[in-house]
Amino acid sequence: MKRLLLPLLLLMVLWNFSACKEDEPALSSDSSTSVQLSDTALTNQWIYSAMKLDYLFYKSLPDSASLKYNQDPQTFFNSLRSTQEERHGYYFSYIEKTNTTTTKSSTISTSYGFEFILYPLSSSTYTARILYVQPNSPAAKSGLKRGNWIYKINGNNITASNYSLLTSGGAVSLTMLTYNTSTQKLNIGSTLSLLPATTVEDNPIFLDTTYTINNTKVGYLVYNSFTTGPTGFDDKTYDNELKSVFAKFKSNGVSKFIVDLRFNGGGYLSSCQLLTSMILPSAKLGSLMSVEEYNDKLSKVYTGNKDYFLGSSEIGSYNINQQQLYVICSQFTASASELLVNSMKPYIPVTLVGDTTVGKNMGSFEVTSSKYNYTLHPITIKIYNSLMQSNYSSGFSPDVEFDEYYDFNDFLPLGDTNELLLNKVLQTMGLVSSTKSATAPSSATFKVSQISSLQRKGEQLIIKKR
């Protein structure tokens, strides 16, 4: 299947550590001279100093004398990144202006409440296809559903420069499209009025349910990010909800389990540790989960570079004791989602259904300063499982390959047992005899673009405090 090239969004960290660094820049101005460095130059010198200490690939940094310290910090930071962290033309390390009023890890934002991917109609115009809709959001109240096609916004074509209008704003008029399976064409449909964006909480636990199929209890969880709570790491609301979900799975007696990570770009290590521990065979609780590798400078500082699955005393009442795990994955599955797969492979068979994942086997911790108005997220860690395996830089290839984005029939709701990827897993389990077939146009015009609304989530990296 053709891969989607994934923008910065898929750089969601496996996990992150917060760390405040010394405020002295790498090259301070000499007080004996009359040269006064600009604030920008001082900021960039601090950036270089921090990268020289923390960056996993610090040995590949350009020589300080060759750098232009009066560039804006974003451009300067980008010039320091090594191709060793690059995947599909994109880099994992990033920089952001420090925001004192909001936290990047908050899942509460103003939006319409739906995610989408773009398909090109021409060299400059697109149609947006809805991936999922948040319950009780403006999009849900307006009647938008997963699989709907959006053709125009307020009568204007969708382009690479205006598609963000579909994420948040005032009330808009949407011209919809319908797909005709007989003619293999998208046709102009009705007009829909989208309510103004409002505050929407993006709960990572999108759906959980238990099916009984041929006397087999199957647990199914759609989990869209490894997030502890709506306001950041210290908020454990979502983790506690996740425990309640697994308490239901355990009470229902699930014997097979599916976790749907097709939209999950990563997040906190602690949430990944919690989820894996509730799935793992009970006899393996407390076992080694993962090992981090720092650069040779930090390895002398961070000696505690091993993480373990939670013990039975911590998680026993929620553990569902699975002997095999089924994972739905896609081109958006990255970071902590891939850590889940890699960390569990030494202990139980993990069957992947969908498309090849991103390949982010690296992590980051936050670097801040009290003097400079920027926060750095450089790649500082490479991650291994208990067998010291980390060979997924090109992503995990699915055991059962299927790319739903090339199916042009209406996407069925997530959780519907006839929905393509879920149905494919149930067939792989041997619980259904046949799967729904995908229908795609033969015309080369209909392809999937690189652009998705999920990109903006990748710019909200979640920081784990240590």
C-alpha positions in Angstrom: 0.0 0.0 0.0 1.1 3.6 -0.7 2.4 5.3 2.5 1.3 8.8 3.5 4.3 11.0 4.1 3.7 12.4 7.6 4.3 16.0 8.6 5.6 17.2 11.9 2.5 16.0 13.6 3.9 12.4 13.7 6.7 13.5 15.9 4.7 12.9 19.0 7.2 11.8 21.6 7.5 8.3 22.9 7.8 10.1 26.2 9.5 13.2 27.5 11.4 14.4 30.5 11.3 18.0 31.6 14.6 19.6 32.4 15.7 23.2 33.1 19.1 24.1 31.8 21.6 26.7 32.8 20.8 30.1 31.2 24.3 30.9 30.1 24.6 30.9 26.3 27.3 29.0 24.5 29.1 32.2 23.3 28.6 35.0 25.7 29.5 38.6 24.8 32.9 39.8 26.0 32.4 42.6 28.6 35.8 44.1 27.6 34.5 44.9 24.2 31.9 47.4 23.0 30.0 44.7 21.1 26.5 44.2 22.4 24.7 41.0 21.4 21.1 41.2 20.4 18.4 39.3 22.4 18.0 37.1 19.3 21.7 36.2 19.3 21.7 35.5 23.0 18.7 33.2 22.6 20.3 31.3 19.8 23.5 30.9 21.7 21.5 29.4 24.6 19.8 27.1 22.1 23.2 26.0 20.7 24.5 25.4 24.2 21.5 23.3 25.2 21.7 21.2 22.0 25.4 20.7 22.5 24.6 19.1 25.8 21.3 17.2 25.3 20.9 16.4 21.6 21.2 12.7 20.9 23.1 13.6 17.7 25.1 16.5 19.2 28.3 15.3 17.4 26.7 16.2 14.1 26.0 19.8 15.1 27.5 22.5 12.8 30.6 24.3 14.1 29.6 27.3 16.2 31.6 29.7 14.1 29.7 28.8 11.0 26.3 29.7 12.4 24.2 32.8 11.9 23.1 33.8 15.4 20.9 36.7 14.3 18.4 34.4 12.5 15.0 34.0 14.1 15.3 31.2 16.7 13.0 28.9 14.8 15.2 29.0 11.7 18.3 28.8 13.8 17.0 25.7 15.7 16.0 24.0 12.4 19.6 24.5 11.1 20.9 22.4 13.9 18.8 19.3 13.4 20.6 16.2 12.1 19.3 14.0 9.2 19.7 11.1 11.6 16.4 12.0 13.1 14.6 12.6 9.8 11.8 10.4 8.6 10.1 10.8 5.2 11.5 14.4 4.9 10.4 15.6 8.4 12.3 16.1 11.6 11.2 15.1 15.1 12.9 17.9 17.2 11.1 21.1 17.5 11.0 24.5 19.3 8.1 26.6 20.5 7.7 29.9 22.1 7.0 29.5 25.8 3.4 30.2 26.6 2.7 31.2 30.2 -1.1 31.1 29.9 -1.7 27.6 28.5 -0.1 24.3 28.5 0.8 22.3 25.4 -0.4 19.1 27.0 -3.9 20.4 27.4 -6.5 18.4 25.3 -9.1 21.2 25.6 -9.2 23.6 22.7 -11.5 25.6 20.5 -12.4 23.5 17.5 -15.3 22.2 15.3 -14.5 18.7 16.8 -13.6 16.6 13.7 -10.4 15.3 12.1 -9.9 14.9 8.4 -7.5 14.0 5.6 -7.2 15.7 2.2 -7.5 14.1 -1.2 -6.3 16.2 -4.2 -8.9 17.1 -6.9 -6.4 19.0 -9.0 -2.9 20.4 -8.6 -4.1 23.0 -6.2 -7.5 22.0 -4.8 -8.6 19.3 -2.4 -11.6 17.5 -0.9 -11.5 16.8 2.9 -12.7 13.5 4.2 -13.7 13.2 7.8 -11.8 10.6 9.9 -13.9 10.9 13.0 -16.1 13.3 14.9 -16.0 14.2 18.6 -19.3 13.5 20.4 -21.3 16.6 21.3 -19.0 18.8 19.2 -20.2 21.5 16.8 -19.5 19.0 14.0 -21.6 16.3 15.6 -24.4 18.7 16.3 -24.3 19.9 12.7 -24.7 16.4 11.3 -21.1 15.7 10.1 -20.2 12.0 10.2 -17.1 9.9 9.7 -16.5 9.4 6.0 -18.3 12.5 4.8 -16.6 14.4 1.9 -16.3 18.2 2.1 -15.8 20.0 -1.2 -16.0 23.8 -0.5 -15.9 26.1 2.5 -18.3 29.1 2.2 -18.3 28.5 -1.6 -14.5 28.5 -1.9 -12.3 25.6 -3.0 -10.2 23.9 -0.3 -6.5 24.6 -0.8 -3.2 24.0 1.0 -3.4 27.5 2.4 -7.0 27.6 3.6 -7.8 24.0 4.8 -7.1 25.1 8.4 -10.5 26.9 8.2 -12.0 23.4 8.8 -10.4 23.2 12.3 -11.8 26.2 14.1 -13.7 29.4 13.5 -17.1 30.8 13.1 -20.2 29.3 11.5 -19.4 28.2 7.9 -21.3 26.7 5.0 -19.9 23.4 3.6 -20.6 22.0 0.2 -20.5 18.2 0.4 -19.6 15.5 -2.1 -20.9 12.0 -2.5 -19.1 9.1 -4.1 -20.9 7.0 -6.8 -19.5 3.5 -6.8 -20.9 2.8 -10.2 -19.3 5.7 -12.0 -16.3 5.9 -9.6 -16.8 9.7 -9.3 -17.3 12.2 -6.6 -20.5 14.3 -7.2 -21.5 17.6 -5.7 -24.1 17.0 -3.0 -26.0 19.1 -0.4 -24.9 22.1 1.5 -24.4 21.8 5.3 -24.2 24.6 7.9 -21.4 24.0 10.4 -22.0 25.5 13.8 -19.3 27.9 15.2 -16.3 26.3 16.9 -16.4 26.0 20.6 -14.4 24.4 23.4 -14.0 20.7 22.7 -12.3 18.2 24.9 -10.3 15.6 22.9 -10.6 12.6 25.2 -8.2 10.0 24.0 -10.6 7.2 25.0 -12.8 7.6 22.0 -14.7 4.3 22.2 -14.7 1.1 24.2 -17.0 -1.8 23.8 -17.2 -5.6 24.2 -18.5 -7.9 21.5 -19.8 -11.4 21.8 -19.1 -13.3 18.6 -19.4 -17.0 18.4 -19.3 -17.2 22.2 -16.1 -15.2 22.2 -15.8 -12.0 24.2 -13.8 -9.4 22.3 -12.7 -6.2 23.9 -12.2 -3.2 21.6 -10.7 0.2 22.5 -10.2 3.2 20.2 -7.4 5.2 21.9 -6.3 8.3 20.2 -3.4 9.6 22.3 -1.4 8.6 25.4 -2.6 11.5 27.5 -3.0 11.4 31.3 -5.6 14.1 31.7 -7.1 17.2 30.0 -4.8 19.7 31.7 -1.5 17.9 31.6 0.7 15.4 33.2 -0.4 16.0 36.8 -4.0 15.5 35.8 -4.8 11.7 35.9 -8.4 12.0 34.7 -7.9 10.0 31.5 -5.7 7.4 33.2 -8.4 6.8 35.8 -11.0 6.5 33.1 -8.8 4.0 31.3 -8.6 1.9 34.4 -12.4 2.0 34.6 -12.6 0.8 31.0 -10.4 -2.1 31.7 -12.3 -3.0 34.8 -15.4 -3.4 32.5 -13.3 -5.5 30.1 -12.3 -7.7 33.0 -15.8 -7.9 34.3 -17.1 -8.8 30.9 -14.5 -11.7 30.6 -12.9 -10.6 27.4 -10.7 -13.3 26.0 -9.4 -11.4 22.9 -8.5 -7.8 22.7 -8.1 -5.1 20.0 -6.6 -1.7 20.5 -7.2 0.8 17.7 -4.2 3.2 17.4 -4.8 4.3 13.8 -5.1 8.0 14.8 -2.7 7.8 17.8 0.6 9.8 17.4 2.0 9.2 20.8 2.2 10.9 24.2 3.2 10.1 27.8 5.3 7.1 28.8 3.2 6.7 31.9 0.0 6.3 30.0 1.7 3.7 27.7 3.0 2.0 30.7 -0.5 1.9 32.2 -2.2 0.6 29.0 0.4 -2.1 28.3 0.3 -3.3 31.9 -3.4 -3.8 31.8 -3.2 -5.9 28.7 -0.1 -8.0 29.5 -0.3 -11.6 30.8 -0.5 -11.2 34.6 2.6 -13.4 35.0 4.6 -10.8 33.2 3.6 -7.8 35.3 6.7 -6.0 36.7 8.9 -7.2 33.8 11.3 -4.9 31.9 9.3 -2.7 29.5 11.9 -0.5 27.7 15.4 0.9 27.8 16.5 4.4 26.9 19.8 5.3 25.2 21.1 8.9 25.7 24.1 10.6 24.2 27.4 9.9 26.0 27.2 13.0 28.1 23.7 12.4 29.5 24.3 8.7 30.0 26.6 9.7 32.9 23.7 11.7 34.4 20.6 9.6 33.7 21.6 6.2 35.1 18.0 5.1 35.6 17.3 4.4 32.0 15.0 1.4 32.4 11.2 1.3 32.6 9.1 -1.6 33.9 5.5 -2.7 33.4 3.4 -2.0 36.5 3.3 -4.7 39.2 0.3 -6.8 40.2 -0.2 -4.8 43.4 -0.6 -1.6 41.3 -2.6 -2.9 38.3 -3.8 -6.4 39.1 -7.5 -5.5 39.5 -7.5 -4.0 35.9 -5.3 -6.5 34.1 -7.1 -8.6 31.5 -4.3 -11.2 31.1 -4.1 -11.3 27.3 -2.0 -13.9 25.5 -2.1 -12.1 22.2 -2.7 -8.5 21.2 -4.3 -7.2 18.0 -3.4 -3.6 17.0 -5.1 -1.5 14.3 -2.4 0.8 12.9 -1.9 3.4 10.1 0.4 6.0 8.7 -0.5 8.1 11.7 0.5 5.5 14.3 3.7 6.8 15.9 5.9 7.2 19.0 4.3 5.8 22.2 1.9 3.7 20.0 5.0 2.1 18.4 6.5 1.8 21.9 3.5 -0.2 22.9 4.0 -2.6 20.0 7.8 -2.9 20.5 7.6 -3.3 24.3 5.0 -6.1 24.2 6.6 -8.1 21.3 9.0 -9.9 23.6 6.2 -11.2 25.8 3.2 -11.9 23.6 2.4 -12.1 19.9 1.3 -8.7 18.5 -0.7 -8.8 15.3 -0.8 -5.5 13.3 -3.7 -4.8 10.9 -3.7 -1.7 8.7 -0.8 0.2 7.2 2.9 0.8 8.0 3.5 3.0 11.1 5.7 6.1 11.2 9.0 4.7 12.6 9.6 7.0 15.6 11.9 5.0 17.8 13.3 8.1 19.5 12.1 10.4 22.3 12.7 13.8 23.8 12.7 15.8 27.0 11.8 19.4 27.4 14.6 22.0 27.8 13.5 25.3 29.3 15.1 28.5 30.6 14.0 31.3 32.9 15.7 33.9 30.7 14.7 32.9 27.1 11.2 32.8 25.9 11.5 29.4 24.1 11.1 25.8 25.0 13.2 23.2 23.2 12.1 19.6 22.4 15.3 18.0 20.9 15.6 14.3 20.3 17.5 13.1 23.3 16.7 9.3 23.5 16.6 6.2 21.4 14.2 3.5 22.7 14.7 -0.2 22.9 12.5 -3.1 24.2 13.6 -5.6 26.8 15.6 -7.5 24.1 17.4 -4.3 23.1 15.5 -4.2 19.8 14.8 -0.9 18.2 14.8 -1.8 14.5 11.6 0.0 13.4 13.0 3.3 12.1 11.1 2.6 8.9 7.9 1.8 10.8 6.3 -1.5 11.8 4.9 -3.3 8.7 1.4 -4.7 9.3 0.9 -8.5 9.4 -2.4 -7.8 7.5 -2.0 -4.9 5.2 -5.0 -2.7 4.5 -5.1 1.0 3.9 -8.6 2.3 4.6 -7.9 5.7 2.9 -8.1 4.0 -0.5 -11.6 2.8 0.2 -14.1 5.4 -1.3 -17.3 3.9 0.1 -18.7 5.6 3.1 -16.5 4.9 6.2 -18.7 3.0 8.6 -18.7 4.3 12.2 -15.8 3.3 14.4 -16.9 0.3 16.5 -19.3 -1.1 13.8 -18.2 -4.7 13.3 -18.5 -4.2 9.5 -16.1 -1.2 9.6 -13.3 -2.2 7.3 -10.3 -2.4 9.6 -12.2 -3.8 12.6 -13.8 -6.4 10.4 -10.4 -7.3 9.0 -9.2 -8.0 12.6 -12.2 -10.1 13.4 -11.5 -12.2 10.3 -7.9 -12.5 11.3 -9.1 -13.8 14.7 -11.2 -16.4 12.9 -14.5 -15.0 14.2 -16.0 -13.9 10.9 -15.7 -15.7 7.6 -15.4 -12.8 5.2 -14.6 -9.1 5.2 -16.1 -6.1 3.6 -14.3 -5.2 0.4 -12.9 -1.8 -0.4 -14.0 0.2 -3.4 -11.6 2.7 -4.9 -11.7 4.6 -8.2 -9.4 3.5 -11.0 -8.6 7.1 -11.9 -5.1 8.2 -10.8 -6.7 11.5 -9.9 -8.0 10.0 -6.7 -5.1 9.7 -4.3 -4.4 10.5 -0.7 -2.4 13.7 0.0 0.1 14.3 2.7 -2.1 16.7 4.5 -4.3 16.0 7.5 -5.8 17.9 10.4 -3.9 15.6 12.7 -0.8 17.6 11.9 -1.7 20.2 14.4 -1.7 17.6 17.2 1.9 16.9 16.5 2.7 20.5 17.5 1.3 19.8 20.9 4.0 17.5 22.3 3.2 16.1 25.7 5.9 16.5 28.4 6.4 14.0 31.2 7.9 15.5 34.3 10.6 13.6 36.1 
